[in-house]
Amino acid sequence: MCDDRIHGNALPVTHKFLSMMLSVRRASVTTALHVLEGNGFIRSERGIVVIRNREAMEEFAHDAYGIPESEYRRLMTGLF
């Protein structure tokens, strides 16, 4: 969802920031990023997450992506 709101495919985020934003342990973020990286969806470097295959990542997310984004677009249409 962050990728929807930035230009380019590099997200300047740290594991600590992601853990605070998601209210999870930092170790859980690291584990999740390793899974995404292992599947070839992202490349994670110090302070940067680069989206490598967005379409495959959306498919992997199933219903966790798409419905909330459609509602966001509906609510924000015409505000900007």
C-alpha positions in Angstrom: 0.0 0.0 0.0 2.9 2.3 0.6 4.1 1.7 -3.0 0.7 3.0 -4.1 1.5 6.4 -2.6 5.1 7.0 -3.8 6.8 7.5 -7.1 9.2 4.7 -8.0 9.6 1.3 -6.5 12.0 2.0 -3.5 10.4 2.5 -0.1 12.7 4.3 2.4 11.6 2.4 5.5 13.5 0.6 8.3 12.5 -2.7 10.0 11.9 -0.6 13.2 9.6 1.8 11.5 7.6 -1.0 9.9 7.3 -2.8 13.2 6.0 0.4 14.9 3.6 1.1 12.0 2.2 -2.5 12.1 2.4 -2.9 15.9 4.4 -6.1 15.7 7.9 -7.2 16.9 10.8 -6.1 14.8 11.9 -9.7 14.5 8.5 -10.5 12.8 9.1 -7.8 10.2 12.5 -9.2 9.5 11.0 -12.7 9.1 8.3 -11.4 6.8 10.7 -9.4 4.7 12.9 -12.5 4.3 9.9 -14.5 3.0 9.0 -11.7 0.5 12.6 -11.5 -0.6 12.9 -15.3 -0.9 9.9 -15.3 -3.2 11.6 -12.6 -5.3 8.9 -10.0 -4.6 11.3 -7.5 -3.0 14.9 -6.7 -2.3 15.6 -5.5 1.2 18.6 -3.3 2.0 19.5 -1.2 5.0 16.7 1.4 5.2 15.3 0.6 1.8 12.8 -2.0 0.5 12.7 -2.2 -3.3 9.6 -3.8 -5.0 10.8 -6.2 -7.6 7.6 -8.0 -8.6 4.5 -6.2 -7.5 2.0 -8.3 -9.5 3.3 -11.5 -7.9 3.2 -9.9 -4.4 -0.4 -8.8 -4.9 -1.3 -12.3 -5.9 0.5 -13.7 -2.8 -1.4 -11.2 -0.6 -4.8 -12.5 -1.8 -7.7 -10.5 -0.2 -5.3 -8.5 2.1 -4.7 -6.2 -0.9 -7.2 -4.7 -3.2 -10.4 -4.1 -1.3 -9.0 -1.6 1.1 -7.2 0.2 -1.7 -10.5 0.4 -3.8 -12.2 2.0 -0.8 -9.4 4.5 -0.3 -9.6 5.6 -3.9 -13.4 5.9 -3.6 -13.1 8.1 -0.5 -10.2 10.2 -1.8 -11.5 10.9 -5.3 -11.7 14.6 -5.9 -9.9 15.6 -2.7 -6.5 16.1 -4.2 
